[in-house]
């Protein structure tokens, strides 16, 4: 059964998002520590941890292999078509979120299994 951990960030969310997109492992570790949420993550894979970035499945596969999960046990959540393609390429289910960077039509065209408009909608997804 999937678990969802929700936390609220301090400060300007848009500024934090821009920072997250550009960060390396070191800066991401520092950001998570600043918000006091480091212990909520079993594993973090950043762009400098893989040879092939999204939409290649390598980031998802690395997590699945390390944590001993099968693709069908995973749900990849993303706000851009390349997030959805990365999850699909790994054989995982995918959930597109409309409150990020991607447009609804682009996310649907990428083939997301689920499409949600609010983060809390993740709790309504039913799957085996």
C-alpha positions as CSV (number, residue, x, y, z in Angstrom):
1,X,0.0,0.0,0.0
2,X,1.5,3.3,-1.0
3,X,2.1,6.0,1.7
4,X,2.1,9.7,1.1
5,X,3.9,12.1,3.4
6,X,2.7,15.7,3.1
7,X,4.8,18.6,4.4
8,X,4.5,22.3,4.0
9,X,7.6,24.3,3.1
10,X,8.5,27.6,4.7
11,X,9.2,30.6,2.4
12,X,8.4,31.2,-1.2
13,X,7.4,28.0,-2.9
14,X,8.1,29.2,-6.4
15,X,11.6,30.2,-5.4
16,X,12.2,26.8,-3.8
17,X,10.9,25.0,-6.9
18,X,13.3,26.9,-9.2
19,X,16.1,26.0,-6.8
20,X,15.2,22.3,-6.7
21,X,15.3,22.1,-10.5
22,X,18.9,23.3,-10.6
23,X,20.3,21.7,-7.6
24,X,22.9,19.0,-7.3
25,X,23.0,16.4,-4.5
26,X,24.8,18.6,-2.1
27,X,22.4,21.5,-2.4
28,X,19.3,19.2,-2.3
29,X,20.6,17.6,0.9
30,X,21.1,21.1,2.4
31,X,17.6,22.2,1.3
32,X,16.0,19.1,2.9
33,X,17.9,19.6,6.1
34,X,16.9,23.2,6.2
35,X,13.2,22.2,6.1
36,X,13.8,19.4,8.6
37,X,12.5,16.6,6.3
38,X,15.6,14.6,5.5
39,X,14.4,11.6,7.4
40,X,11.2,11.5,5.3
41,X,13.1,10.2,2.3
42,X,14.4,6.7,1.9
43,X,16.5,7.7,-1.1
44,X,17.2,10.7,-3.2
45,X,18.4,10.6,-6.8
46,X,19.5,13.8,-8.4
47,X,20.7,14.5,-12.0
48,X,24.3,13.9,-11.0
49,X,23.5,10.4,-9.7
50,X,22.6,9.1,-13.2
51,X,24.1,8.9,-16.6
52,X,20.8,9.2,-18.4
53,X,18.3,11.8,-17.3
54,X,14.5,12.0,-17.7
55,X,12.7,10.7,-19.8
56,X,15.1,7.8,-19.6
57,X,14.0,5.3,-16.9
58,X,17.4,5.2,-15.2
59,X,16.4,7.5,-12.2
60,X,13.4,5.4,-11.4
61,X,15.1,2.1,-12.0
62,X,17.9,3.1,-9.7
63,X,15.5,3.7,-6.9
64,X,13.5,0.5,-7.6
65,X,16.6,-1.6,-7.6
66,X,18.1,-0.1,-4.5
67,X,14.9,-0.3,-2.5
68,X,13.9,-3.7,-3.9
69,X,10.6,-2.7,-5.5
70,X,9.1,-3.9,-8.7
71,X,7.9,-1.3,-11.3
72,X,4.3,-2.3,-10.8
73,X,4.7,-1.4,-7.1
74,X,5.7,2.2,-7.9
75,X,3.8,5.3,-8.7
76,X,5.8,8.0,-10.4
77,X,4.3,11.5,-9.8
78,X,5.3,14.4,-12.0
79,X,4.3,17.7,-13.3
80,X,5.9,17.5,-16.8
81,X,5.6,15.1,-19.7
82,X,9.2,13.9,-19.3
83,X,8.3,12.8,-15.7
84,X,5.4,10.8,-17.0
85,X,7.5,9.3,-19.8
86,X,10.3,8.4,-17.4
87,X,7.8,6.5,-15.2
88,X,6.2,4.7,-18.2
89,X,9.6,3.8,-19.6
90,X,10.4,2.2,-16.2
91,X,7.2,0.2,-16.3
92,X,5.7,2.1,-13.3
93,X,2.3,3.6,-13.0
94,X,2.3,7.4,-13.4
95,X,0.3,10.3,-12.0
96,X,0.4,13.7,-13.6
97,X,-0.2,16.7,-11.5
98,X,-1.8,19.8,-13.0
99,X,-0.6,22.3,-10.4
100,X,3.0,22.3,-11.7
101,X,4.8,23.2,-14.9
102,X,3.0,20.9,-17.4
103,X,-0.3,21.7,-19.2
104,X,-3.1,19.3,-18.8
105,X,-3.2,18.4,-22.5
106,X,0.6,17.7,-22.6
107,X,0.3,15.5,-19.5
108,X,-2.6,13.5,-21.0
109,X,-0.7,13.1,-24.3
110,X,2.3,11.7,-22.3
111,X,0.1,8.9,-21.2
112,X,-0.3,9.4,-17.5
113,X,-2.3,6.7,-15.8
114,X,-3.8,9.2,-13.4
115,X,-4.3,13.0,-13.6
116,X,-4.9,15.0,-10.4
117,X,-5.5,18.7,-9.7
118,X,-4.6,18.7,-6.0
119,X,-1.8,16.9,-4.0
120,X,-4.4,15.4,-1.6
121,X,-6.0,13.7,-4.6
122,X,-3.1,11.2,-4.4
123,X,-5.0,9.7,-1.5
124,X,-7.9,8.8,-3.7
125,X,-6.0,6.7,-6.2
126,X,-6.9,3.1,-5.9
127,X,-4.6,0.4,-7.3
128,X,-3.6,-3.1,-6.5
